[in-house]
């Protein structure tokens, strides 16, 4: 009796536990969101920037065009970066969420 109960318990746990039809419990940000977050943090990596008044504020918007990237801060300051081939976001305006 104990062996059959253990076998039923093991088989139901094994077969129902290995079912993969449910969605994963892990949530990963999309590639676009990770790239926006990365670019919004880039101004903080440049310690030699001539105008560091933006360093005491947080970025609000990320504005992209074909040639440059503008990070707009909440204290009305901007930080301009040249657009490189590593940036795959299409031109537009994105909200920075750190």
HUWOLIN-V78524 format. One record per run of one state. SS is the DSSP state (helix for helix, strand for strand, loop for the rest). FROM is the first residue (numbers start at 1). TO is the last residue. Records with the same first field share a line. If there is no record, write none. Layout:
# HUWOLIN-V78524
SS = FROM-TO, FROM-TO
This chain:
# HUWOLIN-V78524
loop = 1-1, 18-30, 46-52, 57-58, 65-67, 74-77, 83-91, 96-98
helix = 2-17, 31-45, 53-56
strand = 59-64, 68-73, 78-82, 92-95
